[in-house]
Amino acid sequence: MNEKDLVEKAKKGNKQALAELVKSHEMTVYNFAFKICRNKDQAENIMQETFLSMVKSLHQFDGNSKLSTWLYRIVSNHCLMAYRKMKKHFISFDDEKVSENDNKIGDWSTVPSFAIENQELKDILDNAIGKLSPDYRIVFILRDVNGFSTEETGNITNLSIPAVKSRLYRARTFLRDEINMAFKK
């Protein structure tokens, strides 16, 4: 059964269809939440809140975009709400390690002679991404990590294309400066 049919059945109260929608999107939602929050527990909570929001407002989903695009917007909103609640810092600075099954920021596959350099670069990049404000981090991850277009990123974040480009530029500039500073040490 295709996703459009599942959505229609779920809107009519079919629990099996709803369960299939959740199952097919749970890893995408969790991975995106983890990339933004950088904390496993918070990502799990946001994933649950996202699917709860999906259940409550599925009747409002018009089908003009993909369900995943709509879910990215919900995750982004929940991440920003969590950030506002915390008020101090959005991320955890406790160097939480990502397991093999977690989606990683990029392809960090290693060649034995480059293993140390790759791990060092990954750590520097992860640390720099963690320092980005959530508004910039969401745009950076959607565009440069997940590969969404500027227009898709704007639809997900409810930003204009110039705003997406501006935030992406600022995020990239910040990351470049952070990486340069790390290599000067």
TORPA-4810 file (N, C-alpha, C, O; in nm, 3 decimals):
<nodes>
NODE_1_0.086_-0.119_0.000_0.000_0.000_0.000_0.089_0.124_0.000_0.187_0.130_0.075_M
NODE_2_0.056_0.221_-0.083_0.140_0.340_-0.089_0.109_0.434_0.028_0.008_0.420_0.097_N
NODE_3_0.199_0.531_0.046_0.189_0.620_0.161_0.060_0.703_0.159_-0.001_0.726_0.264_E
NODE_4_0.019_0.747_0.042_-0.103_0.829_0.032_-0.224_0.750_0.083_-0.308_0.804_0.155_K
NODE_5_-0.233_0.623_0.044_-0.343_0.539_0.091_-0.335_0.516_0.242_-0.437_0.517_0.311_D
NODE_6_-0.213_0.495_0.291_-0.196_0.477_0.436_-0.242_0.601_0.513_-0.309_0.591_0.615_L
NODE_7_-0.205_0.718_0.461_-0.246_0.844_0.527_-0.398_0.855_0.530_-0.456_0.888_0.632_V
NODE_8_-0.461_0.826_0.417_-0.608_0.836_0.411_-0.673_0.737_0.509_-0.769_0.772_0.578_E
NODE_9_-0.622_0.616_0.515_-0.677_0.517_0.609_-0.654_0.560_0.753_-0.742_0.546_0.838_K
NODE_10_-0.534_0.613_0.781_-0.503_0.659_0.916_-0.593_0.775_0.956_-0.634_0.784_1.072_A
NODE_11_-0.624_0.863_0.862_-0.714_0.975_0.891_-0.853_0.926_0.930_-0.925_0.990_1.007_K
NODE_12_-0.890_0.809_0.876_-1.021_0.752_0.906_-1.019_0.663_1.031_-1.119_0.600_1.065_K
NODE_13_-0.903_0.660_1.100_-0.895_0.586_1.226_-0.836_0.447_1.217_-0.839_0.373_1.316_G
NODE_14_-0.783_0.409_1.104_-0.723_0.277_1.088_-0.589_0.274_1.164_-0.492_0.337_1.123_N
NODE_15_-0.586_0.199_1.274_-0.467_0.194_1.359_-0.351_0.121_1.291_-0.235_0.156_1.312_K
NODE_16_-0.382_0.021_1.210_-0.278_-0.052_1.137_-0.205_0.042_1.040_-0.082_0.038_1.032_Q
NODE_17_-0.279_0.124_0.969_-0.219_0.220_0.875_-0.134_0.322_0.950_-0.024_0.357_0.905_A
NODE_18_-0.184_0.368_1.062_-0.109_0.464_1.144_0.021_0.401_1.194_0.126_0.465_1.190_L
NODE_19_0.013_0.277_1.239_0.133_0.206_1.287_0.235_0.191_1.175_0.355_0.205_1.198_A
NODE_20_0.190_0.163_1.055_0.281_0.149_0.941_0.348_0.283_0.908_0.466_0.287_0.874_E
NODE_21_0.272_0.392_0.916_0.330_0.524_0.892_0.438_0.556_0.995_0.546_0.604_0.960_L
NODE_22_0.408_0.528_1.120_0.505_0.555_1.227_0.629_0.470_1.204_0.742_0.520_1.210_V
NODE_23_0.610_0.342_1.180_0.724_0.251_1.160_0.810_0.294_1.042_0.933_0.288_1.049_K
NODE_24_0.748_0.337_0.935_0.826_0.374_0.817_0.902_0.506_0.834_0.996_0.533_0.759_S
NODE_25_0.863_0.588_0.931_0.928_0.718_0.948_1.002_0.733_1.081_1.063_0.837_1.104_H
NODE_26_0.998_0.633_1.167_1.054_0.651_1.300_1.205_0.676_1.300_1.252_0.761_1.375_E
NODE_27_1.281_0.606_1.217_1.425_0.628_1.215_1.461_0.763_1.155_1.554_0.829_1.201_M
NODE_28_1.389_0.804_1.054_1.413_0.936_0.993_1.388_1.046_1.096_1.468_1.139_1.109_T
NODE_29_1.277_1.035_1.167_1.243_1.135_1.269_1.345_1.134_1.382_1.392_1.239_1.424_V
NODE_30_1.379_1.015_1.430_1.476_1.006_1.540_1.612_1.063_1.498_1.671_1.143_1.570_Y
NODE_31_1.661_1.022_1.381_1.792_1.067_1.336_1.798_1.218_1.318_1.897_1.282_1.354_N
NODE_32_1.693_1.275_1.263_1.691_1.421_1.247_1.687_1.490_1.384_1.759_1.587_1.406_F
NODE_33_1.604_1.440_1.473_1.598_1.498_1.609_1.733_1.486_1.678_1.775_1.579_1.746_A
NODE_34_1.800_1.372_1.662_1.930_1.353_1.726_2.033_1.450_1.670_2.114_1.505_1.745_F
NODE_35_2.031_1.472_1.539_2.127_1.564_1.478_2.106_1.707_1.529_2.202_1.783_1.542_K
NODE_36_1.983_1.742_1.557_1.955_1.877_1.606_1.984_1.886_1.756_2.055_1.977_1.800_I
NODE_37_1.931_1.793_1.833_1.943_1.799_1.979_2.078_1.752_2.030_2.129_1.803_2.130_C
NODE_38_2.136_1.653_1.961_2.264_1.596_1.998_2.259_1.528_2.134_2.357_1.526_2.209_R
NODE_39_2.142_1.473_2.165_2.122_1.404_2.292_2.020_1.293_2.267_1.909_1.320_2.220_N
NODE_40_2.057_1.169_2.297_1.971_1.055_2.264_1.836_1.062_2.335_1.732_1.040_2.273_K
NODE_41_1.837_1.092_2.465_1.710_1.097_2.539_1.619_1.205_2.485_1.499_1.183_2.467_D
NODE_42_1.675_1.321_2.460_1.594_1.431_2.407_1.541_1.397_2.267_1.427_1.429_2.234_Q
NODE_43_1.625_1.332_2.186_1.581_1.293_2.052_1.467_1.192_2.060_1.371_1.200_1.982_A
NODE_44_1.475_1.099_2.153_1.367_1.002_2.170_1.237_1.071_2.214_1.129_1.039_2.165_E
NODE_45_1.250_1.166_2.307_1.132_1.241_2.352_1.071_1.320_2.237_0.949_1.323_2.220_N
NODE_46_1.155_1.384_2.159_1.105_1.463_2.047_1.042_1.373_1.942_0.942_1.410_1.881_I
NODE_47_1.099_1.254_1.922_1.038_1.159_1.829_0.897_1.123_1.876_0.804_1.121_1.796_M
NODE_48_0.883_1.095_2.005_0.751_1.061_2.059_0.655_1.178_2.046_0.539_1.160_2.007_Q
NODE_49_0.702_1.298_2.078_0.617_1.417_2.066_0.577_1.441_1.920_0.464_1.483_1.892_E
NODE_50_0.669_1.415_1.829_0.641_1.433_1.687_0.529_1.340_1.642_0.436_1.382_1.574_T
NODE_51_0.538_1.213_1.680_0.434_1.119_1.638_0.302_1.145_1.710_0.195_1.121_1.654_F
NODE_52_0.307_1.193_1.832_0.185_1.233_1.901_0.120_1.351_1.827_-0.001_1.353_1.807_L
NODE_53_0.202_1.447_1.788_0.151_1.560_1.710_0.095_1.513_1.577_-0.007_1.563_1.530_S
NODE_54_0.163_1.416_1.515_0.116_1.363_1.388_-0.023_1.302_1.405_-0.113_1.326_1.325_M
NODE_55_-0.040_1.222_1.509_-0.169_1.157_1.534_-0.278_1.262_1.557_-0.389_1.250_1.504_V
NODE_56_-0.247_1.363_1.637_-0.346_1.466_1.670_-0.385_1.552_1.550_-0.499_1.598_1.541_K
NODE_57_-0.290_1.574_1.459_-0.320_1.669_1.352_-0.309_1.609_1.212_-0.298_1.683_1.114_S
NODE_58_-0.312_1.479_1.201_-0.304_1.415_1.070_-0.418_1.460_0.979_-0.402_1.468_0.857_L
NODE_59_-0.532_1.490_1.039_-0.646_1.537_0.958_-0.614_1.669_0.887_-0.680_1.703_0.789_H
NODE_60_-0.514_1.743_0.937_-0.475_1.870_0.876_-0.374_1.853_0.763_-0.351_1.945_0.685_Q
NODE_61_-0.313_1.735_0.753_-0.216_1.709_0.647_-0.291_1.702_0.515_-0.378_1.618_0.496_F
NODE_62_-0.256_1.793_0.423_-0.330_1.804_0.297_-0.273_1.719_0.184_-0.337_1.707_0.079_D
NODE_63_-0.157_1.662_0.203_-0.099_1.577_0.100_-0.032_1.653_-0.014_0.010_1.591_-0.112_G
NODE_64_-0.020_1.785_-0.002_0.048_1.863_-0.106_0.199_1.844_-0.103_0.268_1.872_-0.201_N
NODE_65_0.250_1.796_0.009_0.392_1.764_0.021_0.402_1.620_0.067_0.301_1.555_0.096_S
NODE_66_0.524_1.571_0.073_0.543_1.436_0.124_0.519_1.438_0.274_0.540_1.540_0.339_K
NODE_67_0.477_1.325_0.328_0.456_1.315_0.473_0.586_1.343_0.546_0.585_1.406_0.652_L
NODE_68_0.697_1.296_0.492_0.826_1.318_0.559_0.859_1.466_0.569_0.916_1.509_0.670_S
NODE_69_0.825_1.545_0.469_0.848_1.690_0.475_0.766_1.752_0.587_0.816_1.837_0.661_T
NODE_70_0.643_1.709_0.601_0.556_1.757_0.707_0.614_1.716_0.843_0.612_1.794_0.938_W
NODE_71_0.664_1.594_0.853_0.722_1.546_0.979_0.850_1.621_1.014_0.874_1.649_1.131_L
NODE_72_0.933_1.654_0.914_1.052_1.734_0.940_1.014_1.868_1.003_1.081_1.917_1.094_Y
NODE_73_0.907_1.927_0.954_0.862_2.054_1.011_0.821_2.036_1.156_0.854_2.119_1.241_R
NODE_74_0.748_1.929_1.185_0.705_1.903_1.322_0.825_1.881_1.413_0.831_1.934_1.524_I
NODE_75_0.923_1.802_1.366_1.044_1.777_1.445_1.117_1.909_1.471_1.158_1.936_1.583_V
NODE_76_1.132_1.989_1.366_1.200_2.119_1.381_1.131_2.204_1.487_1.196_2.263_1.572_S
NODE_77_0.999_2.209_1.480_0.924_2.288_1.579_0.943_2.235_1.720_0.962_2.313_1.814_N
NODE_78_0.939_2.104_1.737_0.958_2.046_1.870_1.100_2.070_1.922_1.120_2.096_2.040_H
NODE_79_1.199_2.062_1.833_1.337_2.090_1.875_1.353_2.236_1.919_1.417_2.264_2.020_C
NODE_80_1.294_2.326_1.843_1.302_2.468_1.881_1.226_2.496_2.011_1.271_2.577_2.092_L
NODE_81_1.113_2.429_2.030_1.040_2.446_2.157_1.123_2.394_2.274_1.126_2.456_2.380_M
NODE_82_1.189_2.281_2.255_1.275_2.225_2.361_1.389_2.321_2.392_1.426_2.341_2.508_A
NODE_83_1.444_2.380_2.288_1.552_2.476_2.307_1.503_2.596_2.388_1.572_2.641_2.480_Y
NODE_84_1.389_2.647_2.355_1.335_2.763_2.426_1.307_2.731_2.573_1.324_2.816_2.660_R
NODE_85_1.265_2.608_2.599_1.239_2.567_2.737_1.368_2.561_2.818_1.370_2.597_2.936_K
NODE_86_1.474_2.516_2.754_1.600_2.501_2.827_1.667_2.636_2.852_1.737_2.652_2.952_M
NODE_87_1.649_2.731_2.763_1.697_2.869_2.773_1.848_2.885_2.783_1.902_2.983_2.733_K
NODE_88_1.917_2.793_2.845_2.062_2.807_2.856_2.130_2.758_2.731_2.186_2.837_2.655_K
NODE_89_2.126_2.630_2.708_2.191_2.569_2.593_2.100_2.463_2.536_2.029_2.395_2.609_H
NODE_90_2.103_2.450_2.407_2.018_2.354_2.337_2.079_2.216_2.335_2.007_2.117_2.324_F
NODE_91_2.210_2.208_2.344_2.277_2.080_2.327_2.341_2.033_2.456_2.357_2.110_2.551_I
NODE_92_2.376_1.909_2.458_2.451_1.851_2.568_2.597_1.851_2.529_2.632_1.807_2.419_S
NODE_93_2.683_1.899_2.617_2.825_1.903_2.587_2.899_1.784_2.648_3.019_1.792_2.673_F
NODE_94_2.828_1.674_2.673_2.891_1.562_2.742_2.949_1.458_2.647_2.967_1.343_2.685_D
NODE_95_2.979_1.499_2.524_3.045_1.411_2.427_2.979_1.274_2.417_3.047_1.172_2.417_D
NODE_96_2.849_1.274_2.408_2.777_1.148_2.394_2.817_1.081_2.264_2.813_1.143_2.158_E
NODE_97_2.856_0.956_2.272_2.902_0.883_2.153_2.783_0.827_2.077_2.681_0.792_2.136_K
NODE_98_2.796_0.821_1.947_2.693_0.769_1.860_2.726_0.624_1.828_2.839_0.593_1.790_V
NODE_99_2.630_0.537_1.844_2.655_0.396_1.816_2.656_0.372_1.666_2.619_0.459_1.588_S
NODE_100_2.699_0.252_1.625_2.707_0.217_1.484_2.572_0.229_1.415_2.566_0.258_1.296_E
NODE_101_2.462_0.206_1.488_2.329_0.207_1.428_2.273_0.347_1.413_2.177_0.367_1.338_N
NODE_102_2.330_0.445_1.484_2.280_0.582_1.474_2.327_0.643_1.344_2.437_0.614_1.296_D
NODE_103_2.244_0.727_1.287_2.282_0.796_1.166_2.390_0.898_1.199_2.377_0.972_1.297_N
NODE_104_2.494_0.903_1.121_2.605_0.991_1.149_2.595_1.115_1.062_2.520_1.118_0.965_K
NODE_105_2.672_1.216_1.098_2.669_1.343_1.028_2.709_1.327_0.882_2.653_1.395_0.797_I
NODE_106_2.801_1.243_0.851_2.844_1.221_0.714_2.906_1.083_0.701_2.901_1.004_0.795_G
NODE_107_2.963_1.054_0.588_3.029_0.926_0.569_3.172_0.937_0.619_3.258_0.994_0.553_D
NODE_108_3.195_0.884_0.736_3.326_0.893_0.797_3.399_0.759_0.787_3.475_0.722_0.876_W
NODE_109_3.375_0.687_0.678_3.445_0.560_0.661_3.594_0.588_0.656_3.638_0.690_0.604_S
NODE_110_3.670_0.496_0.710_3.812_0.523_0.726_3.898_0.430_0.643_3.866_0.313_0.622_T
NODE_111_4.007_0.485_0.598_4.116_0.410_0.539_4.218_0.399_0.652_4.244_0.499_0.719_V
NODE_112_4.277_0.283_0.676_4.363_0.267_0.793_4.465_0.379_0.812_4.488_0.422_0.925_P
NODE_113_4.527_0.426_0.705_4.628_0.531_0.721_4.569_0.667_0.758_4.640_0.755_0.805_S
NODE_114_4.438_0.683_0.736_4.374_0.810_0.766_4.279_0.802_0.885_4.209_0.899_0.913_F
NODE_115_4.275_0.692_0.955_4.178_0.672_1.063_4.189_0.780_1.170_4.087_0.833_1.214_A
NODE_116_4.308_0.811_1.212_4.327_0.910_1.319_4.284_1.048_1.271_4.214_1.120_1.343_I
NODE_117_4.326_1.086_1.150_4.289_1.217_1.097_4.139_1.229_1.078_4.080_1.333_1.109_E
NODE_118_4.075_1.123_1.027_3.930_1.126_1.007_3.857_1.141_1.138_3.761_1.218_1.147_N
NODE_119_3.899_1.070_1.241_3.833_1.080_1.371_3.851_1.220_1.429_3.758_1.276_1.487_Q
NODE_120_3.972_1.275_1.414_3.997_1.410_1.465_3.909_1.512_1.392_3.850_1.599_1.455_E
NODE_121_3.902_1.501_1.260_3.819_1.593_1.182_3.672_1.577_1.218_3.600_1.676_1.232_L
NODE_122_3.626_1.452_1.234_3.488_1.428_1.272_3.458_1.492_1.407_3.355_1.557_1.424_K
NODE_123_3.549_1.475_1.503_3.529_1.534_1.635_3.524_1.686_1.629_3.442_1.749_1.696_D
NODE_124_3.612_1.745_1.548_3.614_1.891_1.533_3.484_1.939_1.469_3.424_2.036_1.515_I
NODE_125_3.440_1.870_1.363_3.316_1.909_1.295_3.194_1.889_1.386_3.108_1.977_1.393_L
NODE_126_3.187_1.776_1.455_3.075_1.752_1.547_3.071_1.859_1.656_2.963_1.908_1.692_D
NODE_127_3.187_1.894_1.708_3.193_1.998_1.812_3.147_2.133_1.756_3.073_2.205_1.822_N
NODE_128_3.191_2.165_1.636_3.151_2.293_1.574_3.001_2.295_1.546_2.936_2.396_1.571_A
NODE_129_2.946_2.185_1.494_2.802_2.178_1.468_2.725_2.193_1.599_2.620_2.257_1.603_I
NODE_130_2.778_2.134_1.705_2.713_2.146_1.835_2.708_2.289_1.887_2.622_2.322_1.969_G
NODE_131_2.799_2.373_1.840_2.802_2.513_1.883_2.707_2.602_1.802_2.678_2.715_1.843_K
NODE_132_2.658_2.553_1.690_2.564_2.632_1.610_2.435_2.654_1.687_2.392_2.567_1.762_L
NODE_133_2.375_2.769_1.668_2.243_2.790_1.728_2.145_2.696_1.658_2.166_2.661_1.542_S
NODE_134_2.038_2.655_1.725_1.944_2.560_1.665_1.886_2.607_1.532_1.864_2.525_1.442_P
NODE_135_1.861_2.736_1.517_1.806_2.787_1.391_1.901_2.760_1.275_1.857_2.723_1.166_D
NODE_136_2.029_2.779_1.297_2.127_2.756_1.192_2.154_2.606_1.177_2.173_2.557_1.065_Y
NODE_137_2.156_2.533_1.288_2.185_2.390_1.283_2.078_2.316_1.203_2.110_2.226_1.125_R
NODE_138_1.952_2.352_1.222_1.844_2.285_1.149_1.862_2.306_0.999_1.853_2.210_0.922_I
NODE_139_1.886_2.429_0.958_1.903_2.459_0.815_2.027_2.388_0.761_2.021_2.329_0.653_V
NODE_140_2.138_2.391_0.834_2.260_2.325_0.789_2.238_2.175_0.772_2.279_2.117_0.671_F
NODE_141_2.175_2.112_0.868_2.155_1.967_0.861_2.059_1.931_0.747_2.084_1.835_0.674_I
NODE_142_1.952_2.006_0.733_1.859_1.978_0.624_1.927_1.992_0.487_1.912_1.905_0.401_L
NODE_143_2.003_2.100_0.469_2.063_2.127_0.337_2.190_2.045_0.313_2.199_1.972_0.214_R
NODE_144_2.287_2.056_0.403_2.419_2.000_0.376_2.436_1.856_0.422_2.522_1.785_0.370_D
NODE_145_2.358_1.812_0.517_2.370_1.674_0.564_2.265_1.585_0.498_2.298_1.480_0.443_V
NODE_146_2.139_1.628_0.502_2.031_1.546_0.446_2.008_1.571_0.297_1.938_1.494_0.232_N
NODE_147_2.066_1.678_0.243_2.061_1.701_0.099_1.930_1.758_0.045_1.902_1.744_-0.074_G
NODE_148_1.850_1.821_0.130_1.728_1.884_0.081_1.764_2.009_0.001_1.867_2.071_0.026_F
NODE_149_1.680_2.044_-0.092_1.701_2.167_-0.170_1.670_2.287_-0.081_1.614_2.274_0.027_S
NODE_150_1.707_2.405_-0.130_1.678_2.528_-0.057_1.527_2.545_-0.041_1.479_2.583_0.065_T
NODE_151_1.453_2.516_-0.148_1.307_2.529_-0.143_1.245_2.431_-0.043_1.158_2.468_0.035_E
NODE_152_1.291_2.305_-0.046_1.240_2.206_0.049_1.273_2.245_0.192_1.189_2.231_0.281_E
NODE_153_1.394_2.295_0.214_1.434_2.339_0.348_1.345_2.454_0.393_1.304_2.459_0.509_T
NODE_154_1.316_2.547_0.303_1.226_2.657_0.335_1.087_2.609_0.372_1.026_2.661_0.466_G
NODE_155_1.036_2.510_0.299_0.904_2.455_0.330_0.902_2.386_0.465_0.807_2.400_0.541_N
NODE_156_1.008_2.312_0.495_1.015_2.240_0.622_1.024_2.336_0.739_0.958_2.318_0.841_I
NODE_157_1.107_2.439_0.724_1.132_2.533_0.835_1.039_2.654_0.834_1.043_2.737_0.925_T
NODE_158_0.956_2.663_0.730_0.866_2.776_0.715_0.943_2.908_0.701_0.903_3.012_0.755_N
NODE_159_1.055_2.901_0.628_1.138_3.019_0.602_1.136_3.050_0.453_1.112_2.962_0.370_L
NODE_160_1.161_3.175_0.420_1.173_3.213_0.279_1.305_3.159_0.226_1.396_3.128_0.303_S
NODE_161_1.316_3.149_0.096_1.440_3.102_0.034_1.558_3.192_0.070_1.665_3.140_0.103_I
NODE_162_1.543_3.326_0.067_1.655_3.410_0.110_1.695_3.386_0.257_1.813_3.392_0.291_P
NODE_163_1.597_3.359_0.343_1.629_3.333_0.483_1.706_3.202_0.498_1.799_3.193_0.578_A
NODE_164_1.666_3.101_0.422_1.738_2.973_0.424_1.882_2.994_0.378_1.976_2.946_0.441_V
NODE_165_1.898_3.066_0.268_2.032_3.091_0.214_2.117_3.169_0.314_2.236_3.141_0.331_K
NODE_166_2.056_3.266_0.379_2.129_3.347_0.476_2.174_3.262_0.596_2.289_3.270_0.639_S
NODE_167_2.083_3.182_0.648_2.118_3.098_0.763_2.221_2.993_0.725_2.311_2.963_0.804_R
NODE_168_2.209_2.938_0.606_2.306_2.838_0.561_2.443_2.903_0.544_2.545_2.844_0.583_L
NODE_169_2.447_3.022_0.488_2.574_3.094_0.472_2.637_3.120_0.609_2.756_3.096_0.628_Y
NODE_170_2.558_3.168_0.702_2.610_3.197_0.836_2.657_3.070_0.907_2.759_3.070_0.975_R
NODE_171_2.582_2.962_0.890_2.622_2.834_0.951_2.754_2.786_0.892_2.844_2.746_0.966_A
NODE_172_2.766_2.790_0.760_2.889_2.745_0.696_3.008_2.831_0.735_3.118_2.781_0.758_R
NODE_173_2.985_2.963_0.742_3.092_3.055_0.782_3.136_3.025_0.925_3.255_3.018_0.953_T
NODE_174_3.040_3.007_1.013_3.072_2.975_1.153_3.151_2.844_1.161_3.252_2.837_1.230_F
NODE_175_3.105_2.742_1.089_3.173_2.612_1.092_3.315_2.623_1.035_3.409_2.565_1.090_L
NODE_176_3.330_2.696_0.926_3.462_2.715_0.868_3.556_2.781_0.969_3.670_2.739_0.985_R
NODE_177_3.508_2.886_1.037_3.590_2.956_1.135_3.625_2.866_1.253_3.738_2.867_1.301_D
NODE_178_3.527_2.788_1.299_3.552_2.694_1.411_3.655_2.590_1.372_3.744_2.558_1.452_E
NODE_179_3.645_2.536_1.252_3.740_2.434_1.206_3.879_2.495_1.191_3.978_2.434_1.229_I
NODE_180_3.885_2.616_1.134_4.015_2.683_1.121_4.080_2.709_1.256_4.200_2.691_1.272_N
NODE_181_4.000_2.752_1.353_4.053_2.777_1.488_4.102_2.647_1.550_4.204_2.646_1.618_M
NODE_182_4.032_2.539_1.529_4.071_2.410_1.586_4.205_2.364_1.529_4.285_2.304_1.601_A
NODE_183_4.230_2.390_1.401_4.355_2.346_1.340_4.470_2.439_1.375_4.586_2.400_1.360_F
NODE_184_4.441_2.560_1.421_4.548_2.651_1.462_4.601_2.618_1.600_4.709_2.662_1.639_K
NODE_185_4.523_2.541_1.675_4.564_2.507_1.812_4.681_2.414_1.813_4.728_2.375_1.920_K
</nodes>
